[in-house]
């Protein structure tokens, strides 16, 4: 993975010193609340319902075991011994003290980490596929490009005070999209043109929040050398022309929609004419330098399906289930990608205790070249596990509470922290997730239901990505009471779509009954091999809607 | 005489920022860009013009900007970042060499970024202590991107 040189280190060190001074001046009343707000946000610091929340950047989800141990240590000493992995591959601490934050940031720099631009109206952490670099059908490894974007966006002097936050995601496979690039401000699809040159299809104006939209293609192919000048052109147009009068209409998607993609493209092209080919054009030497950090680890020469694996698969239903759901095909024979799930009853989705973080770091050292990834679905990934060591990993993962064999199933939910923590939330989301976990605990039934994305957000800001869940649950405030609106038919992959609202919202105690009803409609209507989303797309919303409201009527 | 920060020092403010487009222009006035464009044949000598957020720099494309001693850029709120792009366009695209002055509600903590996009003078609101602001008058010692001061990104210098 990427290693800082003296320049990278100097920048994060200077940032900590700057933030320490800003915090000191704020606490001395030299900096007003209003002035400190955007400054602290650009260091990932929110003031939440009960305490500040610090969002630590995990660039494109890559973590070394040493970094994860540091996060465990920080969450133990400065917080309540746990952290929350977010959908954008970052880690949130829910209970730090404001005056401790400069020290936390300083400790992070010791392991080449920071909280730069994890919030605020600036360019945020760039995200990508959690299987980057280890899957067979990848065009190229997206991580060097993510690191390029990270450096370009870090302390970009022109784009620190945009109309609204700005999120970029990169995908490098054509068959799938685990990074949800179509619902980002800019989505980059790495591709090769007919001449075999690497470039990007550029999608713009996707996003969730109050006005969810699937992005549109602004360019079919931007050569990789031109990536940064093209991004500069898009964001320069947005910075000048995006709406600033209403924060709910300030994302780039609103500008793209208002102008139409043709006109927006014309404006970007008119800007790009002046930038293309200038200093920010990326030389081959930089691609080579960045790629050198992501070279393959020392893989052994192995074959698929060693005896240790096949015999256990034959003899253990539990292992077999876990292997089927929680592991994924690796590009190298004899290896497998393992997901350590952070989804089990009694634990908020995406939460990990300090002990669990340390355990995951140990597993990475022991079985996966000392590296991990954080996934968009709020799980941890060991990318390079030998197949003859899968049983050992499974045993250890079970012990640490990482082996709930439900990856991709109904209970592998995406969930925001909700009203238990967040000052913006209209309703709690974690108790809803827990209720669903407790109710749908029969693995055979979950397996029969197959792949279903269920996403929960506690408010319209949609941090839990409810719009793109096959089933989405949104917390709403109804005369001071917490209610939940349910939508169905959303998707975040290659076939991204925004879900449709089923109808009037439900009380908390009705949620699991409604989910059960939706499952029944699916099971009664599906054909062989049809996933929930396929059945929905074929039969439409009506049968689901009728069944969900049958009792009330 | 009112003070400002210019080229890294506290200095006398020799010009008047005219926010009222009805006011009579003079050779010490910084007049609204729209006023100057409308009256340029008759307005006579001015110190410079100022650009409001939302106006952009496009209307200046065919103007000889180096006739102005100063071009002001107004920040209606410090979180309104349009002026960062305007300054950069004035320097990099329109070739303006004179003073670019930040006006309005920007704050000292933004100085690092303001310097990098081409501002060299800062007319703070009256409640800002200029000595304290001067302490923040610096960028980080290095940067990944190219900017007005150093157009080459780090990858050309590494």
Interface residues (C-beta under 8 A of the other chain):
Chain A: X5 X7 X10 X11 X14 X15 X18 X22 X30 X31 X35 X38 X39 X121 X151 X152 X154 X155 X156 X157 X158 X159 X160 X161 X162 X228 X236 X239 X240 X244 X274 X278 X279 X280 X282 X283 X285 X286 X289
Chain B: X56 X78 X79 X80 X81 X82 X84 X85 X86 X88 X93 X107 X109 X110 X112 X113 X116 X117 X132 X139 X140 X141 X142 X143 X144 X145 X146 X147 X151 X152 X153 X154 X155 X156 X158
